[in-house]
Structure formats: structure tokens, C-alpha cells
Amino acid sequence: MNQNIAILCSGGDVSGMNPALKRFVEYAFANNLNPFFVYHGYEGLIDDRIVPAGYSDVSGIITRGGTKIGSARSERFKESSYRRVAAENLRKRGISMLVVLGGDGSFRGMEQFYKESGIAFCGIPSTIDNDINGTDYCLGVDTALGVIRNAIDQIRDTASSFRRAFVVETMGRNCGYLALVSALTSGAELCLIPEIPVDIEEYKECFASQTSSGRDYFIAVVSEALNASSTVAEWFERELGFEARVNVLGHTQRGGNPSVYDRLMAYRFVTYAIDALLAGKTDSVICYTKSHFVFRTIDEVALHPYRLDEELLSLGRGQFLPSRCQR
Ligand code: F6P
């Protein structure tokens, strides 16, 4: 008899989840598995929102951001009584394998679930924040960077038509990855992230000198982690005499047509995850490191905080530290 396998999305949705769902259904059938969708993450496990999935469910979704099966951050799943209900809901359908798209917190919850229920899982790192230890890439990051690039390119059009300073606030929770990559690739004058602490006062002389040489607009990319966008805008007004505007890109960064890279990574992550489960791996995360896919334990992924790549940080310092500001 064919085995049953389910997929769910947990935590913040990303563009790339729908391509992952499509690959999941197709690759499950290719391996003689019966695919199931769990709607709304761990909440759906508890509430028994588990339904068989077919080709028609995934037809046409590859172009869409978000996730057709919904996602959630579940408080209830942290309680063992609810996890028991969730396990029973899977067991009664004969589902013994789960693919989980989410972050390290979601994987930790799953590990607990596996230990209690024996239901195997493989995690796929999925967050625009790119802040999961043990993987260089999380699903959804490339599409989010594309959204930010488009926004900053368009802001530049208006910035260059007015004498203004624009502060663009990116998501990323406590991680400066999105802000740093976006600042480096959009020609921003200023990038403020938690991993490169600076005193904004130190830019004053250099920026004033640039202004007297003809610079008539500024673009500053600021990570949401610093909660400093308004302060930075006020600083440009007060210290440099530039009218300033803040653009909080917010949840636009989580949506949009999945990039080619995210579609390909979704395809690859899901393929490796199903292969791992079929090979008997019970509680791992499929990570992408140095252009290779590797399976890691939950401890490797969740015990340590993510550290932004040192090479990228040193490029950031070289470009954005006040001492490197070109007059
Ligand atoms: O983790 C993804 C993320 O989009 C973060 O970048 C952001 O801080 C947070 O989720 C926003 O959460 P919510 O969608 O609950 O507002």
C-alpha cells in the first residue's frame, strides 16, 4: 500500500511556498506516495484540517506568492496536549511523514512532536529574514530582495527629482541580511543594520561635503531591527537640511511572483526533503551551504543564532562605515 505524506507551512509565509507545494504533490506521486495538505500550519494539524492533495490543487500556483494552504504561528502547538491531538489526526490518516516549511522555532516544535509521536519530518528553511543557522539560503529571500530592489529603484526616480533624503526600512526581524544586500546592490549612501553598529553623527561631515559637491539626494536603507527609521529621517532634516521621507516596505517584501531562483530552490528543497524521508531520516532540516545541500539536526540549526556571513559583512563595512564615506 502507498505511504501517506503531508506538507505544511509554519510562520511567516514566503514567495516560493506555492512552487514548493506543486513540487511536493508531483514528486510524492512520482514516488508512489499519497500527498496531503495541512492547512494553516500547526493550527491545522490540531484542528484536523488535513486533506488529500492532487494535481488540480497545484495547477497554476507556481506564479503566486504566499501559500495556497495558509500558514500560522501556533501557540497551542507548544502544549503537549494539543500535540497529542495533532499526532492522532495524522495517525488516523496513516500519515507518517511530514515536510515542514518554516523557521528554526517551527523545526524545534517539530522535533518535540517527532520524539513524542514517532512521525518523521524534514524541515525546509523558509523565511525572508535569511536568519536560520546552518543554511546560507532560506526559501523566499531572493523574491524579497527583488521586491526591495524594485522599491528602491523606483524611490530613486523620485528622490533624484527632488532634493530629499529617503529612508527605506526593510524587514528581517533581528537580522540585517535583507538591508545589507539591498544597500550594496542599490547604490545606497547609508546602510544601518544591527551587525554593523555605527554612530550616525559620524556621517555628518562627509555627507555635508558630498552635498556641497553637488549631491542632492540620499538613500538610506535601515533594518527594522534598529527601529530607527524616523530618527534617521529627522537627522537628515536637522543636520543636513534635507527634506526626508520614510518608506517602510513592510509586508510587500513577503509577497509577489516567486523569482526563478526561489522556484528552483523550492523544487530542490522539496526533492531533497522527500528523498530524506524515504531514506529513513526522521528529524532533519535540509540546508543549502556553499552550493551544496546538507541535512542538519535540529540542534545544529536551532541551538545557535544565525550569524551574517563575515565576507558580506566586511563588504558592508568597507562600503558603509563612516570612515569609508567618500567626500
Ligand atoms: O519573519 C518574517 C517576518 O516578515 C519578519 O521579517 C517580520 O519582522 C515579521 O515576520 C512580521 O511578522 P507579522 O507578519 O506577524 O507582522
Residues whose N, C-alpha, C, O or C-beta is under 5 A from the ligand:
A	BS01	F6P	G12 T127 D129 M171 G172 R173
